[in-house]
């Protein structure tokens, strides 16, 4: 039985949460003895724009003027808002250690992501 840790981060910025996720992903990528961690947090106001969102550049300025951070992310979907009082869960897991089988059309590296600040 593989067990992962759970870390409660409190309220943090999306950028800080993303930096921690990327750091942990690198830490667990080749550490086959560790299952990973689940991060629990809430964010300062932030909008993330997924791959299907076409007019993020037009909307980003308006949202920033309202005081929210804005990010373009490599996930499906459109626009998502995260803010105070909303629990967000980020699993950062070593799928090889957990022996998770993926479809032949995907590799474990397909699950890595890149986020750009808009």
C-alpha positions, 0 to 999 in steps of 0.5 A, a space after each residue: 500500500 502506497 500512501 501519499 502525504 497531505 499538505 494544507 497550505 492555507 490561502 496562497 497565490 496561484 503563482 505560489 501554488 503552481 511553483 510548489 506543484 512544479 517543484 514537487 513534480 520534479 522531486 517525485 518524478 524519479 523518486 520511485 519510493 515516494 507516492 507524492 503529496 496532495 496539496 490543499 489550499 485556497 487562492 487569492 482571486 485568480 482566473 485560469 484560461 484553458 485551451 479552448 478559451 479563444 478570447 482570453 487576451 481580450 478578457 485578461 485586462 478587464 479581469 486584472 483591473 478587477 484585482 484578479 490574477 490571470 493565467 493561461 494554462 494547458 488544461 482543457 476547458 474554458 475559464 475557471 475562477 478560484 478565490 477565497 473560501 473555495 477549497 482547491 486540491 492538487 494531487 502531485 503523484 508519482 504514477 509509476 510508484 502508484 502503479 497507475 496504468 495509462 492508455 497506450 496513447 499516453 505516457 506519464 510525461 503527458 501528464 506534466 503541464 506548463 502554465 504561462 502568466 497572461 
